Amino acid sequence: MFRNFKMVSRVVFGRGSFNQLDEILAAERVNSETVMVFMIDDVFKNSPLGSRIPVKAHDLLLWVNVDDEPKTVYVDELTRRVQNEMESAADALPGGIIGIGGGSTMDLAKAVALMLTNPGSSADYQGWDLIQQPAVYHAGVPTLSGTGSEVSRTTVLTGPDKKLGLNSDYTTFDQLVLDPELLSGAPADQYFFTGMDCYIHCIESLTGTYLNTFSQTYGEKALELCREVFLGDPSDRDDKLMMASYCGGMSIVYSQVGICHALSYGLAYILGLHHGIGNCVAFDYLEDYYPEGVREFRQMMSRHHIVLPRNLMADVNETQLEKMIDVALVLEPLWENALGVNWKQIMTRAKIKELYQRM
């Protein structure tokens, strides 16, 4: 039985397309009192972008902080803030949630859109296809590119016991606004680490056992674009990286990522490493599994003068190390994609522990 995946139904791409956001949202405003909730990375609070948000009189503007990776407690807090706002509104639910920022901000927006229509805590839905009710309308506007969150059916969250996404067909955005101009001014290291998330997506997808023509087609294009961006010097690098992120995300819709992403979840849970940095740290030790990809990744690091953090495990105790292994092992589809159905005989706890200790 083939999976019938939901994809983003509407996408606008192009420099300056952010200016169309107001017009796009107008179609979702039932009346003049419809509440739109804008969730924006707080780094833009005093920036020109912050002043361009098309906020109306009844709308709610939430500046969200993503210094740390998204946590279920933060999703629940933001959901309550929206619910409290809606108590005095004409409608029970907002007309939409709009996430403006990098992958973490878009994940928060997707999660809140889901939790407004599903009872309980977001921690209750960490897993595959546990969400029962459709989300409210939600749109994504990336200001960094590479995570693929804009097209993903998951929203990655760290909960009280694990780091695991809310994976469902209801998670996917209804609308994307892909404006490469919004990538301008991103810090060079952040631009690199987020872009490498896309590059590693492609390597893991294209070498995985789940590979099929659908994922291969998107993955190969995304990989080609990543190489142009990080090994070349194209004048339209932001346009190319934005489309690489889109295609890289699409490549794992019908496939999966692999060992690197599984290990990075453990790094994030215990050490608080952001996803892009965690992926880079882990990938640098996976030459035995992705030899060509790791060699090319190191060329990209050298070209962009990136230095990875080292000796991360120096202060990690045995209990924390075992928890990192537990978090990584929960992600069984990733291990199976990388190593096949007999992956448990190949990737033992002792082997994962050895990989972490090298970091």
LOKEVO-72559 format. One record per atom (N, C-alpha, C, O): residue in three letters; y, z negated, x negated. Coordinates in steps of 0.2 Angstrom, whole numbers, plus 5000, padded with zeros to 4 digits. Layout:
N
ALAYZX...
This chain:
359
MET499450004996MET500050005000MET500650004996MET500749964991PHE501150054996PHE501750054992PHE502250014995PHE502350015002ARG502649984991ARG503249944994ARG503749984996ARG503950034993ASN504049965002ASN504650005004ASN505249965003ASN505549925007PHE505549974997PHE506049934994PHE506749954998PHE506850014999LYS507149904999LYS507849915002LYS508249924996LYS508249894991MET508749974996MET509249984991MET509949974994MET510049975000VAL510449974989VAL511049974991VAL511250034995VAL511150094993SER511550025001SER511650085006SER512250125005SER512250185006ARG512750085002ARG513350125001ARG513650104994ARG513650044992VAL513850154990VAL514150154983VAL514750194982VAL514750254984VAL515250164980VAL515850204978VAL515950194970VAL515950144968PHE515950254966PHE516050254959PHE516650294957PHE516850344960GLY517050264952GLY517550304949GLY518150254947GLY518250204950ARG518550284942ARG519050244940ARG519650234945ARG519850284948GLY519850174947GLY520250164952GLY519950154959GLY520350144964SER519350154959SER518950144966SER519050074969SER518950064975PHE519250024964PHE519349964967PHE519949964972PHE519949924977ASN520350004972ASN520950014976ASN520750034983ASN521050024988GLN520050054984GLN519850074991GLN519450014994GLN519250015000LEU519449954991LEU519049894993LEU519349875000LEU518949865005ASP520049875001ASP520349855007ASP520049905013ASP519949875018GLU520149965012GLU519950015017GLU519150005018GLU518950015024ILE518749995013ILE518049985014ILE517849925019ILE517449925023LEU518249875017LEU518149805021LEU518349815028LEU518149775033ALA518849855029ALA519149865036ALA518649885041ALA518649865047ALA518149925039ALA517649945044ALA517149885046ALA516849885051GLU517149825042GLU516749765043GLU517149715047GLU516849665049ARG517849725048ARG518249675051ARG518249695059ARG518549735061VAL517849645062VAL517849655070VAL518449655073VAL518649695078ASN518949605071ASN519549595074ASN520049575068ASN519849565063SER520649555070SER521149535066SER521049465063SER521349445058GLU520549425066GLU520349355064GLU519749355060GLU519549305058THR519449415059THR518749415055THR518949385048THR519449405044VAL518449335046VAL518549305039VAL518149345034VAL517549345035MET518449365029MET518049395023MET518149335017MET518649305016VAL517549325014VAL517549275009VAL517549315002VAL517049345001PHE518049304998PHE518049334991PHE517849284986PHE518149234985MET517249294983MET517049254977MET517149284971MET516849334969ILE517649254967ILE517949294961ILE517849244955ILE517949184955ASP517549274949ASP517549234943ASP518249204941ASP518749244941ASP518249144940ASP518949114939ASP519249134933ASP519849114932VAL518949174928VAL519349194922VAL519849244924VAL520349254921PHE519849274931PHE520349314933PHE520849284937PHE521349314940LYS520849214937LYS521349184942LYS522049194940LYS522449204945ASN522249204934ASN522949224932ASN523049284929ASN523449304925SER522549334931SER522549404928SER522849454933SER522949434939PRO523049514931PRO523249564936PRO522749574941PRO522849594947LEU522049574939LEU521549584944LEU521549534950LEU521449554956GLY521749474948GLY521749424953GLY522249434959GLY522149414964SER522849464957SER523349484961SER523149544966SER523549564970ARG522649584964ARG522449644967ARG521949634973ARG521749684976ILE521749574974ILE521249554979ILE521549564986ILE522049534987PRO521249614990PRO521549624997PRO521349575002PRO521049585007VAL521649515001VAL521549455005VAL522049455011VAL522649475010LYS521749445017LYS522149445023LYS522249375025LYS521949325022ALA522649365030ALA522849295032ALA522249245034ALA522249185032HIS521749275037HIS521149225039HIS520649225033HIS520149195034ASP520649255028ASP520149265023ASP520149205019ASP520549165018LEU519549195015LEU519449135011LEU519349165004LEU518949205002LEU519749134999LEU519649154992LEU519349094988LEU519649044988LEU518849104985LEU518449054981LEU518449084974LEU518149134972TRP518749044969TRP518749054962TRP518049014960TRP518048954960VAL517649054958VAL516949024956VAL516949024948VAL517149064944ASN516648964946ASN516548954938ASN515848974936ASN515348944939VAL515749014931VAL515149034929VAL515049024921VAL514749054918ASP515348964919ASP515248944912ASP514548934911ASP514248944906ASP514248904916ASP513548894916ASP513148944921ASP513548964925GLU512548954919GLU512149004924GLU512148974931GLU512148914932PRO512149014936PRO512148994943PRO511548944944PRO510948954943LYS511748884948LYS511248834950LYS511248834957LYS511648844961THR510648814960THR510548804967THR511048754970THR511248764975VAL511148704966VAL511648654969VAL512348684970VAL512748664974TYR512548724965TYR513148754966TYR513248804972TYR513648814975VAL512648844973VAL512548884979VAL512648844985VAL513048864990ASP512348794985ASP512348754991ASP513048724992ASP513248714998GLU513348704987GLU514048684988GLU514548734990GLU514948724995LEU514448794988LEU514948854990LEU514748874997LEU515148885001THR514148864999THR513948885006THR514248835011THR514448855016ARG514248765009ARG514548715013ARG515248735014ARG515548725019ARG515648755008ARG516348765009ARG516448825014ARG516948815017VAL516048875013VAL516148925018VAL516048905025VAL516448925030GLN515448865026GLN515348845033GLN515848795036GLN516048805042ASN516148755031ASN516748715034ASN517348755036ASN517648735041GLU517448805032GLU518048855034GLU517848885041GLU518348895044MET517248905042MET517148935048MET517148895054MET517148915060GLU517148825053GLU517148785059GLU517748795063GLU517748785069SER518348815060SER518948825063SER519048895065SER519648915067ALA518648935063ALA518649015064ALA518449035071ALA518048995074ALA518649095073ALA518349115079ALA517649135079ALA517349135084ASP517349155074ASP516649175073ASP516249115069ASP516549085065ALA515649115070ALA515249065067ALA515049085060ALA514949045055LEU515049155058LEU514949175052LEU515549225049LEU515849255053PRO515649225043PRO516149275040PRO515949345041PRO515349355042GLY516449385041GLY516249455041GLY515949485035GLY515549535035GLY515949455030GLY515649475024GLY515849425018GLY516349385018ILE515449435013ILE515549405006ILE515649455001ILE515249505001ILE516149444997ILE516249494992ILE516249464985ILE516649424984GLY515749484981GLY515749454974GLY516049494969GLY515849554968ILE516549474965ILE516949504960ILE516849474953ILE517149414953GLY516549504949GLY516349474942GLY515749504939GLY515549554941GLY515549464934GLY514849484931GLY514249464935GLY514349454941GLY513649474932GLY513049464935GLY513049394938GLY512749394944SER513249344935SER513149274938SER513649264944SER513349234949THR514249294944THR514649294950THR514349334956THR514349314962MET514049394954MET513749434960MET513149394962MET512949404968ASP512749364958ASP512149324960ASP512349264965ASP512049254970LEU512949234963LEU513149184968LEU513349214975LEU513249184980ALA513649264975ALA513849294981ALA513249314985ALA513249304991LYS512749344982LYS512149364986LYS511849304988LYS511549304994ALA511849244984ALA511449184987ALA511849154992ALA511549134997VAL512449154992VAL512849124998VAL512749165004VAL512749135010ALA512849225003ALA512649275009ALA512049265012ALA511949265019LEU511549245009LEU510849225011LEU510849165014LEU510549155020MET511149115011MET511049045013MET511549025020MET511348975023LEU511949075021LEU512349065028LEU511949075034LEU512149055039THR511349115033THR510949135038THR510249105038THR509849115042ASN510149065032ASN509449035031ASN509548955030ASN509948945026PRO509148915034PRO509348845034PRO509048815027PRO508648845024GLY509248755026GLY509048715020GLY509448735014GLY509948755014SER509148715008SER509348725001SER509148784998SER508648815000SER509548814994SER509348884991SER508748864986SER508348914985ALA508648804984ALA508048794980ALA507448804984ALA506848814981ASP507448804991ASP506848814995ASP506648884995ASP506048894997TYR507048924993TYR506849004993TYR506849034986TYR506849094986GLN506748994981GLN506649014974GLN505849044974GLN505449004974GLY505849114974GLY505149144974GLY505249214977GLY505749244977TRP504649234979TRP504649304981TRP504549304989TRP504049284992ASP505049344992ASP505049354999ASP504949295004ASP504549295009LEU505349235002LEU505349175006LEU505949175011LEU505849145016ILE506449215010ILE506949225014ILE506749255021ILE506449305021GLN506949225026GLN506649245033GLN507249285037GLN507049325041GLN507849275036GLN508349305040GLN508849345036GLN508949325030PRO509049405039PRO509549445035PRO510149405033PRO510449365037ALA510449425027ALA511049395025ALA511649425029ALA511549475032VAL512249395028VAL512849425031VAL513049485026VAL512749485021TYR513449525029TYR513649585025TYR513949555018TYR514249515018HIS513749595013HIS513949575006HIS514049635002HIS513649675002ALA514549624998ALA514749684993ALA514849654986ALA515049604985GLY514649694981GLY514749684974GLY515249724971GLY515249784971VAL515649694967VAL516149724962VAL516049704955VAL516349654953PRO515649734951PRO515549714944PRO516149724940PRO516449774940THR516249674936THR516749674930THR516449674923THR516849674918LEU515849664923LEU515449674917LEU514849714919LEU514649714925SER514549754914SER513949794916SER513349784911SER513449774905GLY512749784914GLY512149774911GLY511649734914GLY511049744913THR511849684918THR511349644921THR510949674927THR510349664928GLY511249724930GLY510849764935GLY510849724942GLY510549744947SER511249664942SER511249624948SER511549664954SER511449644959GLU511949714952GLU512249754958GLU511749784962GLU511949804968VAL511149804959VAL510649844963VAL510049804964VAL509549824967SER510049744961SER509449704961SER509249664968SER509749654972ARG508649654969ARG508449624975ARG508349544974ARG508049514978THR508649524969THR508549454967THR509249424965THR509649464963THR509249364966THR509849324963THR509549264959THR509249224962VAL509649264953VAL509349224948VAL509749154948VAL510349154947LEU509349104950LEU509649034950LEU509148984947LEU508548984946THR509548934944THR509148874941THR509148824946THR509648794948GLY508548804948GLY508448744952GLY508248684949GLY508248674943PRO508148634953PRO507948564950PRO507248564946PRO507148524942ASP506848614948ASP506148624944ASP506048684940ASP505648684936LYS506448734942LYS506348804939LYS506948844939LYS507348834943LYS506848894935LYS507348954935LYS506949014938LYS506549034935LEU507149034944LEU506849084948LEU507349114953LEU507649074956GLY507249174954GLY507749204959GLY507549204966GLY506949184968LEU508049214971LEU507849224978LEU507749294979LEU508149334980ASN507049314978ASN506849384978ASN506749404985ASN506249384988SER507149454988SER506949474995SER507349544996SER507849554992ASP507149575001ASP507449635003ASP508149625006ASP508549665006TYR508249565008TYR508849545011TYR509449525006TYR509949525007THR509149515000THR509649504994THR510149554992THR510649544990THR509849614993THR510249674990THR510849684993THR510949674999PHE511349704989PHE512049714992PHE512049774997PHE511649814997ASP512549765002ASP512649825007ASP513149875004ASP513149935006GLN513549854999GLN514049894997GLN514249884989GLN514249824988LEU514349934985LEU514549924979LEU515149964977LEU515250014980VAL515649934974VAL516249964971VAL516149964964VAL516249914960LEU516050024961LEU515950034953LEU516550064950LEU516550124950ASP516950024948ASP517550044945ASP517550034937ASP517649974935PRO517450084933PRO517450064926PRO518050034923PRO518050004917GLU518650044926GLU519250014923GLU519149944923GLU519549904919LEU518749914927LEU518749834928LEU518349804922LEU518349744920LEU518049854918LEU517649824912LEU518149814906LEU518049784901SER518749844906SER519249844901SER519449774899SER519649734904GLY519449754893GLY519749694891GLY519149644891GLY519349584889ALA518549654892ALA518049604892ALA517949594884ALA517949634880PRO517849524883PRO517649504876PRO517149544873PRO516649564876ALA517149564866ALA516649614863ALA515949584863ALA515549624864ASP515949514862ASP515249494861ASP514949484868ASP514349494869GLN515349474873GLN515049464880GLN514849534883GLN514349544886TYR515249584881TYR515149654883TYR514449674880TYR514049704883PHE514349654873PHE513749674870PHE513149634873PHE512649674875PHE513149574874PHE512649534877PHE512449554884PHE511849564885THR512949574888THR512749594895THR512449664894THR512049684898GLY512749704890GLY512449774889GLY511749774887GLY511349814889MET511549724882MET510949724880MET510449694885MET509849714885ASP510649664890ASP510249644896ASP509949714899ASP509349714900CYS510349764899CYS510149824902CYS509649864897CYS509149884899TYR509849864891TYR509449894886TYR508749864886TYR508249904886ILE508749794886ILE508049764886ILE507649774893ILE507049784893HIS508049784898HIS507749804905HIS507349864904HIS506749874905CYS507649914900CYS507349984900CYS506749984895CYS506250004897ILE506849944889ILE506249944885ILE505649904888ILE505049934888GLU505749854892GLU505249824895GLU504949864901GLU504349864902SER505349894905SER505149934910SER504749994908SER504150014910LEU504950024903LEU504650094900LEU504050084896LEU503650124895THR503950024894THR503350004890THR502849964894THR502349944892GLY502949954900GLY502549904904GLY502049944908GLY501950004909THR501549904910THR500949924914THR501149944921THR500749984924TYR501649924923TYR501849944930TYR502250014930TYR502450034936LEU502350044925LEU502750104924LEU502550154929LEU501950174930ASN502950184932ASN502850244937ASN503450294936ASN503950274933THR503350354939THR503850404938THR504550384941THR505050404938PHE504550344946PHE505150314949PHE505550274944PHE506150294942SER505250224941SER505550184936SER505650214930SER506150204927GLN505250254928GLN505350294922GLN505950344922GLN506350344917THR506050374927THR506650414928THR507250384927THR507750404923TYR507350324931TYR507950284930TYR508050254923TYR508550254920GLY507450224921GLY507450194914GLY507650234908GLY507950214904GLU507350294908GLU507550344903GLU508250364903GLU508550364897LYS508550374908LYS509250384909LYS509650324906LYS510150334903ALA509450264909ALA509850204907ALA509850194899ALA510350174896LEU509250204896LEU509150194889LEU509550244885LEU509850234880GLU509550314888GLU509950364884GLU510750344884GLU511050344879LEU510950314890LEU511650294890LEU511750234886LEU512350234883CYS511350184886CYS511450124881CYS511450144874CYS511850124870ARG511050194872ARG511050224865ARG511750254864ARG512050244858GLU512050294869GLU512650324868GLU513250274867GLU513650274863VAL513150214871VAL513750164871VAL513650124864VAL514150114861PHE513050104862PHE513050054857PHE512850084850PHE512850044845LEU512650144850LEU512550174844LEU513050234842LEU513050264837GLY513450254847GLY513950304847GLY514650274848GLY514750214847ASP515050314849ASP515750294851ASP516050334856ASP516650364855PRO515750344862PRO516050384867PRO516750364870PRO516850294871SER517150404872SER517750384875SER517750354882SER518150314884ASP517150374885ASP517050354892ASP516450294892ASP516050294896ARG516450254887ARG515950204886ARG515850164892ARG515350144894ASP516450144895ASP516350094901ASP516050134907ASP515650104910ASP516250194908ASP515850234913ASP515150234912ASP514750224916LYS514950254906LYS514250264904LYS513850194905LYS513350194907LEU514150134902LEU513850074903LEU513750054910LEU513250024912MET514250064914MET514250044921MET513650084925MET513250054929MET513550154923MET512950184926MET512350174923MET511850174926ALA512350154916ALA511750124913ALA511450064917ALA510850054918SER511950014918SER511749954922SER511449974928SER510949944930TYR511750014932TYR511550034939TYR510850064938TYR510350044941CYS510750114933CYS510050144932CYS509550094930CYS508950104932GLY509750054925GLY509350004922GLY509049954928GLY508449934928GLY509549934932GLY509349894938GLY508849934942GLY508349904945MET508949994944MET508550034948MET507850044945MET507350054948SER507850044938SER507150054935SER506650004936SER506050014935ILE506949944937ILE506449884938ILE506349864946ILE506049824947VAL506749904950VAL506549904957VAL505849914959VAL505549874963TYR505549964956TYR504849984957TYR504449964951TYR503949994950SER504749924946SER504349904941SER504449834939SER504449794944GLN504549814933GLN504649744931GLN504949744924GLN504849794920VAL505249684922VAL505349674915VAL504749634912VAL504249644915GLY504849604906GLY504249584903GLY504349514899GLY504649474901ILE504049514893ILE504049454889ILE504749424888ILE504849364888CYS505149464886CYS505849444884CYS506149404889CYS506449344888HIS506149434895HIS506449404901HIS506149334903HIS506449284905ALA505449334902ALA505149274904ALA505349214899ALA505449164901LEU505349234893LEU505549184888LEU506249164889LEU506449104888SER506649204891SER507449194891SER507549144897SER508049104897TYR507049144902TYR507149094908TYR507049024905TYR507448974907GLY506549014901GLY506448944898GLY507048924893GLY507248864894LEU507348974890LEU507948954885LEU508448934890LEU508848894888ALA508548974895ALA509148954900ALA509048884903ALA509548844904TYR508448874905TYR508248814909TYR508448744905TYR508648704907ILE508148754898ILE508248694894ILE508848694890ILE509148634889LEU509048744887LEU509648754883LEU510248774886LEU510748774883GLY510248804892GLY510848824895GLY511048894893GLY511648904894LEU510648924889LEU510948994886LEU511049044892LEU510649044897HIS511549074892HIS511749124897HIS511149184896HIS510949194890HIS511049214901HIS510549264902HIS510549314896HIS510049334893GLY511149344895GLY511149404890GLY511049374883GLY510649404879ILE511349314881ILE511249294875ILE510449274874ILE510149284869GLY510249234879GLY509549214879GLY509049274878GLY508549274874ASN509149334881ASN508749394880ASN508849414873ASN508249434870CYS509449414870CYS509449444864CYS509149394859CYS508749424854VAL509149334860VAL508849284855VAL508049294855VAL507749294850ALA507849294861ALA507049304862ALA506849374860ALA506349384856PHE507249424861PHE507049494859PHE506949504852PHE506549544850ASP507349474848ASP507349474841ASP506749454838ASP506649464832TYR506349414842TYR505749384839TYR505149424842TYR504549404841LEU505249484845LEU504649514849LEU504449584846LEU504249624849GLU504549584839GLU504349654836GLU503649664837GLU503449724837ASP503249614837ASP502549634838ASP502349664845ASP501849704845TYR502749654850TYR502649684856TYR503049744858TYR502849784861TYR503749744855TYR504149804857TYR504449824850TYR505049824849PRO504049854845PRO504249864838PRO504849914838PRO505349894834GLU504849974841GLU505350014841GLU505949994844GLU506550004842GLY505949954850GLY506449934853GLY506849874849GLY507449874849VAL506449834846VAL506749784842VAL507149804836VAL507649784834ARG506849854833ARG507149884827ARG507849924829ARG508349914826GLU507849954835GLU508449984837GLU508949934839GLU509549944838PHE508749884842PHE509149824844PHE509549794838PHE510149784839ARG509149794833ARG509449764827ARG509949814824ARG510449784821GLN509849874825GLN510349924822GLN511049914827GLN511549914824MET510949904833MET511549894838MET511849834836MET512449834836MET511549774834MET511849714832MET512249724826MET512849704826SER511949754821SER512249764815SER512949814816SER513449794813ARG512849864820ARG513449904821ARG514049874824ARG514649884823HIS513849824829HIS514349784832HIS514549714830HIS514849674833HIS514249704824HIS514349634820HIS514249574824HIS514549524825ILE513649584827ILE513449524832ILE512949474828ILE512449504824VAL513049414828VAL512649364824VAL512349314830VAL512749284834LEU511749314830LEU511449274835LEU511349204833LEU511349184827PRO511349154838PRO511249084836PRO510549074833PRO510049104836ARG510449034828ARG509849014825ARG509648944826ARG510048904828ASN509048924824ASN508748854824ASN508948824831ASN509148764831LEU508848854836LEU508948824843LEU508548774845LEU508648734849MET507948774842MET507348724844MET507448664840MET507048614841ALA507948654835ALA507948594831ALA507948534834ALA507648484832ASP508248524840ASP508348464843ASP507948464850ASP508048414854VAL507548514851VAL507148514857VAL506548474856VAL506148484851ASN506448424860ASN505848374860ASN505148414863ASN505248464866GLU504648384862GLU503948404864GLU503948414872GLU503748464875THR504248364876THR504248374883THR504748434885THR504548464890GLN505248444882GLN505748494884GLN505348564882GLN505448614886LEU505048564877LEU504648624875LEU504148644880LEU504048704881GLU503748594882GLU503248604887GLU503548634893GLU503248674897LYS504148604895LYS504448624901LYS504648694901LYS504648734905MET504948714895MET505148784894MET504548834895MET504548884898ILE503948814892ILE503348854893ILE503148854900ILE502948914903ASP503248804904ASP503048804911ASP503548854915ASP503248894919VAL504148854913VAL504648894917VAL504448964915VAL504549014920ALA504348984909ALA504149054907ALA503549074911ALA503449134913LEU503049034911LEU502349054914LEU502349064922LEU501949094925VAL502849034925VAL502949044932VAL503049114934VAL502849144939LEU503349154929LEU503549224930LEU502949274929LEU502949314925GLU502349264933GLU501749304931GLU501849374932GLU501549414928PRO502249404937PRO502249474937PRO502549504930PRO502449564928LEU503049464927LEU503349494921LEU502749494915LEU502749544911TRP502349444915TRP501849444910TRP501349504911TRP501049534906GLU501149504917GLU500649564919GLU500949634917GLU500549674915ASN501549644919ASN501849704917ASN501849714910ASN501749774908ALA501949664906ALA502049674899ALA501349684896ALA501249724891LEU500849644898LEU500149634894LEU499549654898LEU499049654896GLY499649674905GLY499049694909GLY498749634913GLY499049574912VAL498249644917VAL498049594921VAL497649544918VAL497649484920ASN497449554912ASN497149494908ASN497649464903ASN497449434898TRP498249464905TRP498749434901TRP498649364899TRP498949344893LYS498349324903LYS498249254902LYS497849244896LYS497849194892GLN497349284894GLN496949284888GLN497349304882GLN497149284876ILE497849344883ILE498249364877ILE498849314876ILE498949294870MET499249294881MET499849254880MET499649184882MET499749164888THR499349144878THR499149074879THR499749024879THR500349054876ARG499748964881ARG500248914880ARG500448914873ARG501048904871ALA499948914868ALA500048904861ALA500448954858ALA500848944854LYS500249024861LYS500649074858LYS501349074860LYS501849094857ILE501549054867ILE502249054869ILE502548994865ILE503149004863LYS502248944864LYS502548884860LYS502748904853LYS503248894851GLU502248944850GLU502448974843GLU503049014843GLU503449014839LEU503149064849LEU503649104849LEU504349064850LEU504849084847TYR504349014854TYR504948974855TYR505048934849TYR505648934847GLN504548904845GLN504748874839GLN505048914834GLN505448884830ARG504948974834ARG505249024829ARG505949034830ARG506349054826MET506149014836MET506849024838MET507348964836MET507948964837
